[in-house]
Amino acid sequence: MHFSHHPAIWAAHPELVAGVLFARGIRADLAAEAQAARFEAVARERLAAAGSESELPEIQAWRRVFARMGLKPTQYRCASESLLRRLRKEGQMPRIHPLIDLCNAVSMAFATPVAALDVAQIRDWLQVCPAEGSERYLAFGGELEHPEPGEVSFVDAQGNAHARRWTHRQSGLSAVREGTREVLVVCEAVHATARQDMPALLDALAQALREAGATTAANRILSAADPRFEF
């Protein structure tokens, strides 16, 4: 299997820095609570210093990207902004699955979208690309949707759309669940210091996964010149 971004994505968003990680040994009883709490504490400190998630440079950069795609940034937020907004408003995050909780916490700490996808639900390959409009997106409520033509999505070989509006919302099809054993984690940043920050994010996530009892098989930073990750 392999993951990549379509050349059109790199051309339209040359500031993009993508980090990918493949992990095995995922279980519903991973001991990730302490690690998630540690990253959430970092997120709280950043929110307290900034006053709001919208003031963080990572979030501002994604808002600019969404605006360029013709999306209203306050209507369609990148995943990390939505998580930080919820943390600020509610004061705490719900516990869903140890891996999801950890990835959400890392996403908030680095203010960067982090998507964890169940590899068993991906068909042959996965690419971030402009959708044709015929792809099938399974919402968490069970509804079947189709991305708009040209909308950026995560698309596999069978035409499954694993995200809507790029980093806005994942699909329920490849969401991590109790039976998940292998995951592909995709982290995407577009802010000015992303090239320095993304390696730190990947290292921190890989270390936290190892501490929790999972096995990180491989991770890479992708670029327009080296856009493909085999896993």
PEPEDA-V417066 format. One record per residue. N is the residue number from 1. RES is the residue in three letters. PSI is psi in whole degrees, -180 to 180 (999 if undefined). OMEGA is omega in radians with two decimals (999 if undefined). D_FIRST is the distance of its C-alpha to the first C-alpha in Angstrom with 1 decimal. Layout:
# PEPEDA-V417066
n->N res->RES psi->PSI omega->OMEGA d_first->D_FIRST
n->N res->RES psi->PSI omega->OMEGA d_first->D_FIRST
This chain:
# PEPEDA-V417066
n->1 res->MET psi->156 omega->3.10 d_first->0.0
n->2 res->HIS psi->157 omega->3.14 d_first->3.8
n->3 res->PHE psi->144 omega->3.10 d_first->7.1
n->4 res->SER psi->170 omega->2.94 d_first->10.5
n->5 res->HIS psi->139 omega->3.11 d_first->14.0
n->6 res->HIS psi->145 omega->3.11 d_first->15.7
n->7 res->PRO psi->-31 omega->3.13 d_first->18.6
n->8 res->ALA psi->-31 omega->3.12 d_first->21.1
n->9 res->ILE psi->-46 omega->3.11 d_first->20.2
n->10 res->TRP psi->-37 omega->-3.13 d_first->20.8
n->11 res->ALA psi->-41 omega->-3.10 d_first->23.9
n->12 res->ALA psi->-24 omega->-3.06 d_first->25.3
n->13 res->HIS psi->69 omega->-3.09 d_first->24.6
n->14 res->PRO psi->-16 omega->3.12 d_first->25.0
n->15 res->GLU psi->-8 omega->-3.08 d_first->25.9
n->16 res->LEU psi->134 omega->2.97 d_first->22.4
n->17 res->VAL psi->123 omega->-3.09 d_first->21.0
n->18 res->ALA psi->133 omega->3.04 d_first->17.5
n->19 res->GLY psi->135 omega->-3.12 d_first->16.6
n->20 res->VAL psi->148 omega->-3.11 d_first->13.3
n->21 res->LEU psi->136 omega->3.06 d_first->13.1
n->22 res->PHE psi->129 omega->-3.09 d_first->11.0
n->23 res->ALA psi->144 omega->3.07 d_first->13.6
n->24 res->ARG psi->174 omega->3.08 d_first->14.5
n->25 res->GLY psi->28 omega->3.11 d_first->17.9
n->26 res->ILE psi->133 omega->3.13 d_first->18.3
n->27 res->ARG psi->161 omega->3.13 d_first->21.6
n->28 res->ALA psi->-11 omega->3.14 d_first->24.1
n->29 res->ASP psi->25 omega->3.05 d_first->26.7
n->30 res->LEU psi->140 omega->-3.13 d_first->25.1
n->31 res->ALA psi->72 omega->-3.04 d_first->28.1
n->32 res->ALA psi->5 omega->-3.06 d_first->27.1
n->33 res->GLU psi->-45 omega->-3.11 d_first->30.4
n->34 res->ALA psi->-40 omega->3.14 d_first->32.1
n->35 res->GLN psi->-44 omega->3.12 d_first->29.2
n->36 res->ALA psi->-42 omega->3.14 d_first->28.8
n->37 res->ALA psi->-36 omega->3.14 d_first->32.6
n->38 res->ARG psi->-44 omega->3.13 d_first->32.6
n->39 res->PHE psi->-35 omega->3.08 d_first->30.3
n->40 res->GLU psi->-36 omega->3.10 d_first->32.2
n->41 res->ALA psi->-40 omega->3.07 d_first->35.4
n->42 res->VAL psi->-43 omega->3.13 d_first->34.1
n->43 res->ALA psi->-41 omega->3.13 d_first->33.4
n->44 res->ARG psi->-41 omega->3.12 d_first->36.9
n->45 res->GLU psi->-42 omega->-3.14 d_first->38.4
n->46 res->ARG psi->-41 omega->3.11 d_first->36.7
n->47 res->LEU psi->-42 omega->-3.14 d_first->37.8
n->48 res->ALA psi->-38 omega->-3.13 d_first->41.3
n->49 res->ALA psi->-37 omega->-3.09 d_first->41.6
n->50 res->ALA psi->-29 omega->-3.10 d_first->40.2
n->51 res->GLY psi->-31 omega->-3.14 d_first->42.0
n->52 res->SER psi->151 omega->3.10 d_first->39.1
n->53 res->GLU psi->-29 omega->-3.11 d_first->35.4
n->54 res->SER psi->-14 omega->3.13 d_first->36.2
n->55 res->GLU psi->-9 omega->-3.14 d_first->37.9
n->56 res->LEU psi->136 omega->-3.08 d_first->34.8
n->57 res->PRO psi->-34 omega->3.13 d_first->33.6
n->58 res->GLU psi->-41 omega->-3.13 d_first->29.9
n->59 res->ILE psi->-41 omega->3.11 d_first->30.8
n->60 res->GLN psi->-38 omega->3.14 d_first->33.2
n->61 res->ALA psi->-42 omega->3.10 d_first->30.5
n->62 res->TRP psi->-35 omega->3.08 d_first->28.2
n->63 res->ARG psi->-39 omega->3.10 d_first->31.3
n->64 res->ARG psi->-40 omega->3.11 d_first->31.9
n->65 res->VAL psi->-45 omega->3.13 d_first->28.4
n->66 res->PHE psi->-41 omega->3.11 d_first->28.9
n->67 res->ALA psi->-40 omega->3.10 d_first->32.3
n->68 res->ARG psi->-30 omega->3.12 d_first->31.0
n->69 res->MET psi->2 omega->3.12 d_first->28.7
n->70 res->GLY psi->17 omega->-3.13 d_first->31.9
n->71 res->LEU psi->140 omega->3.09 d_first->31.3
n->72 res->LYS psi->115 omega->-3.00 d_first->34.2
n->73 res->PRO psi->-29 omega->-3.14 d_first->33.0
n->74 res->THR psi->-7 omega->3.05 d_first->35.2
n->75 res->GLN psi->-40 omega->3.11 d_first->33.9
n->76 res->TYR psi->102 omega->-3.10 d_first->30.2
n->77 res->ARG psi->147 omega->3.00 d_first->29.4
n->78 res->CYS psi->158 omega->-3.01 d_first->26.2
n->79 res->ALA psi->-39 omega->-3.11 d_first->25.0
n->80 res->SER psi->-36 omega->3.09 d_first->26.6
n->81 res->GLU psi->-42 omega->3.13 d_first->29.9
n->82 res->SER psi->-41 omega->3.13 d_first->30.0
n->83 res->LEU psi->-46 omega->3.14 d_first->29.5
n->84 res->LEU psi->-38 omega->3.11 d_first->32.1
n->85 res->ARG psi->-42 omega->3.12 d_first->34.5
n->86 res->ARG psi->-41 omega->3.12 d_first->34.3
n->87 res->LEU psi->-44 omega->-3.13 d_first->35.0
n->88 res->ARG psi->-41 omega->-3.06 d_first->37.9
n->89 res->LYS psi->-39 omega->-3.03 d_first->39.4
n->90 res->GLU psi->-18 omega->3.08 d_first->38.9
n->91 res->GLY psi->-18 omega->3.12 d_first->39.1
n->92 res->GLN psi->162 omega->-3.12 d_first->36.3
n->93 res->MET psi->143 omega->3.10 d_first->32.9
n->94 res->PRO psi->153 omega->3.07 d_first->32.2
n->95 res->ARG psi->124 omega->-3.03 d_first->30.2
n->96 res->ILE psi->-55 omega->3.12 d_first->27.3
n->97 res->HIS psi->141 omega->-3.06 d_first->24.9
n->98 res->PRO psi->-41 omega->-3.14 d_first->24.9
n->99 res->LEU psi->-43 omega->3.11 d_first->21.5
n->100 res->ILE psi->-45 omega->-3.14 d_first->22.3
n->101 res->ASP psi->-42 omega->-3.14 d_first->25.7
n->102 res->LEU psi->-48 omega->-3.13 d_first->24.5
n->103 res->CYS psi->-38 omega->3.08 d_first->22.0
n->104 res->ASN psi->-41 omega->-3.13 d_first->24.8
n->105 res->ALA psi->-42 omega->3.08 d_first->27.2
n->106 res->VAL psi->-42 omega->3.11 d_first->25.2
n->107 res->SER psi->-43 omega->-3.14 d_first->24.8
n->108 res->MET psi->-42 omega->-3.12 d_first->28.6
n->109 res->ALA psi->-39 omega->-3.12 d_first->29.5
n->110 res->PHE psi->0 omega->-3.12 d_first->27.7
n->111 res->ALA psi->40 omega->-3.04 d_first->28.3
n->112 res->THR psi->133 omega->3.11 d_first->24.7
n->113 res->PRO psi->131 omega->3.12 d_first->22.2
n->114 res->VAL psi->113 omega->-3.11 d_first->19.7
n->115 res->ALA psi->127 omega->3.07 d_first->17.2
n->116 res->ALA psi->121 omega->-3.07 d_first->15.7
n->117 res->LEU psi->135 omega->3.10 d_first->13.2
n->118 res->ASP psi->113 omega->-3.06 d_first->12.8
n->119 res->VAL psi->-31 omega->-3.11 d_first->9.1
n->120 res->ALA psi->-19 omega->-3.11 d_first->10.8
n->121 res->GLN psi->2 omega->3.11 d_first->11.8
n->122 res->ILE psi->133 omega->-3.10 d_first->8.8
n->123 res->ARG psi->106 omega->2.97 d_first->8.2
n->124 res->ASP psi->-53 omega->3.12 d_first->5.3
n->125 res->TRP psi->167 omega->-3.14 d_first->5.1
n->126 res->LEU psi->131 omega->-3.14 d_first->8.0
n->127 res->GLN psi->137 omega->2.98 d_first->10.9
n->128 res->VAL psi->117 omega->-3.00 d_first->14.3
n->129 res->CYS psi->165 omega->3.01 d_first->16.7
n->130 res->PRO psi->128 omega->-3.11 d_first->20.1
n->131 res->ALA psi->153 omega->3.04 d_first->20.1
n->132 res->GLU psi->-25 omega->-3.13 d_first->21.9
n->133 res->GLY psi->-12 omega->3.13 d_first->23.6
n->134 res->SER psi->-9 omega->-3.10 d_first->22.5
n->135 res->GLU psi->154 omega->-3.11 d_first->19.4
n->136 res->ARG psi->125 omega->3.12 d_first->20.0
n->137 res->TYR psi->123 omega->3.12 d_first->20.3
n->138 res->LEU psi->113 omega->3.12 d_first->21.5
n->139 res->ALA psi->162 omega->-3.11 d_first->24.0
n->140 res->PHE psi->-24 omega->3.10 d_first->24.8
n->141 res->GLY psi->-2 omega->3.12 d_first->28.0
n->142 res->GLY psi->-8 omega->-3.14 d_first->26.4
n->143 res->GLU psi->145 omega->3.08 d_first->27.3
n->144 res->LEU psi->125 omega->-3.14 d_first->25.1
n->145 res->GLU psi->168 omega->3.04 d_first->25.1
n->146 res->HIS psi->126 omega->3.08 d_first->24.0
n->147 res->PRO psi->154 omega->3.09 d_first->23.4
n->148 res->GLU psi->149 omega->3.05 d_first->26.0
n->149 res->PRO psi->129 omega->-3.11 d_first->25.3
n->150 res->GLY psi->-13 omega->3.12 d_first->24.3
n->151 res->GLU psi->135 omega->-3.13 d_first->23.5
n->152 res->VAL psi->128 omega->-3.13 d_first->20.6
n->153 res->SER psi->170 omega->2.98 d_first->17.8
n->154 res->PHE psi->111 omega->-3.01 d_first->14.2
n->155 res->VAL psi->136 omega->3.10 d_first->13.1
n->156 res->ASP psi->-176 omega->-3.00 d_first->10.2
n->157 res->ALA psi->-20 omega->3.14 d_first->10.3
n->158 res->GLN psi->13 omega->3.10 d_first->13.2
n->159 res->GLY psi->20 omega->3.03 d_first->15.2
n->160 res->ASN psi->130 omega->3.07 d_first->15.1
n->161 res->ALA psi->116 omega->-3.07 d_first->16.4
n->162 res->HIS psi->7 omega->3.08 d_first->15.4
n->163 res->ALA psi->155 omega->2.97 d_first->18.3
n->164 res->ARG psi->139 omega->3.08 d_first->21.7
n->165 res->ARG psi->49 omega->3.05 d_first->23.3
n->166 res->TRP psi->-98 omega->-3.07 d_first->20.5
n->167 res->THR psi->17 omega->-3.08 d_first->21.5
n->168 res->HIS psi->-49 omega->-3.00 d_first->24.2
n->169 res->ARG psi->128 omega->3.09 d_first->22.8
n->170 res->GLN psi->167 omega->3.09 d_first->19.6
n->171 res->SER psi->151 omega->3.05 d_first->19.1
n->172 res->GLY psi->-19 omega->-3.09 d_first->20.3
n->173 res->LEU psi->-48 omega->-3.08 d_first->17.5
n->174 res->SER psi->18 omega->3.10 d_first->15.0
n->175 res->ALA psi->144 omega->3.11 d_first->17.9
n->176 res->VAL psi->133 omega->-3.14 d_first->18.2
n->177 res->ARG psi->-176 omega->-3.04 d_first->20.6
n->178 res->GLU psi->-36 omega->-3.09 d_first->22.5
n->179 res->GLY psi->1 omega->-3.13 d_first->20.0
n->180 res->THR psi->135 omega->3.14 d_first->16.9
n->181 res->ARG psi->-30 omega->3.13 d_first->15.7
n->182 res->GLU psi->140 omega->-3.11 d_first->12.5
n->183 res->VAL psi->148 omega->2.92 d_first->12.1
n->184 res->LEU psi->125 omega->3.13 d_first->10.5
n->185 res->VAL psi->126 omega->-3.12 d_first->13.7
n->186 res->VAL psi->124 omega->-3.14 d_first->14.4
n->187 res->CYS psi->130 omega->-3.06 d_first->17.9
n->188 res->GLU psi->131 omega->-3.12 d_first->19.7
n->189 res->ALA psi->151 omega->-3.10 d_first->23.2
n->190 res->VAL psi->10 omega->-3.09 d_first->25.6
n->191 res->HIS psi->171 omega->-2.96 d_first->28.8
n->192 res->ALA psi->-35 omega->-3.09 d_first->30.9
n->193 res->THR psi->22 omega->-3.07 d_first->30.0
n->194 res->ALA psi->-35 omega->-3.11 d_first->26.3
n->195 res->ARG psi->-28 omega->3.07 d_first->25.5
n->196 res->GLN psi->-33 omega->-3.03 d_first->27.6
n->197 res->ASP psi->-33 omega->-3.05 d_first->26.7
n->198 res->MET psi->-44 omega->3.08 d_first->22.9
n->199 res->PRO psi->-37 omega->3.12 d_first->22.8
n->200 res->ALA psi->-40 omega->3.11 d_first->25.4
n->201 res->LEU psi->-49 omega->-3.12 d_first->23.4
n->202 res->LEU psi->-43 omega->3.13 d_first->20.3
n->203 res->ASP psi->-43 omega->-3.12 d_first->22.7
n->204 res->ALA psi->-42 omega->3.14 d_first->24.6
n->205 res->LEU psi->-44 omega->3.14 d_first->21.8
n->206 res->ALA psi->-42 omega->3.12 d_first->20.3
n->207 res->GLN psi->-43 omega->3.14 d_first->23.9
n->208 res->ALA psi->-39 omega->3.11 d_first->24.6
n->209 res->LEU psi->-42 omega->3.10 d_first->21.7
n->210 res->ARG psi->-43 omega->3.11 d_first->22.9
n->211 res->GLU psi->-33 omega->-3.10 d_first->26.4
n->212 res->ALA psi->-13 omega->3.10 d_first->25.4
n->213 res->GLY psi->4 omega->3.09 d_first->24.0
n->214 res->ALA psi->171 omega->3.12 d_first->20.2
n->215 res->THR psi->120 omega->3.09 d_first->18.0
n->216 res->THR psi->110 omega->-3.02 d_first->16.3
n->217 res->ALA psi->-37 omega->-3.09 d_first->13.8
n->218 res->ALA psi->152 omega->2.99 d_first->13.1
n->219 res->ASN psi->152 omega->-3.06 d_first->14.2
n->220 res->ARG psi->156 omega->2.92 d_first->14.9
n->221 res->ILE psi->127 omega->-3.13 d_first->17.1
n->222 res->LEU psi->155 omega->3.12 d_first->15.8
n->223 res->SER psi->173 omega->3.10 d_first->18.3
n->224 res->ALA psi->-33 omega->3.14 d_first->19.1
n->225 res->ALA psi->-22 omega->-3.11 d_first->19.4
n->226 res->ASP psi->73 omega->-2.91 d_first->16.2
n->227 res->PRO psi->-2 omega->-2.96 d_first->13.9
n->228 res->ARG psi->136 omega->3.12 d_first->10.3
n->229 res->PHE psi->118 omega->3.10 d_first->8.5
n->230 res->GLU psi->135 omega->3.12 d_first->5.9
n->231 res->PHE psi->999 omega->999 d_first->5.5
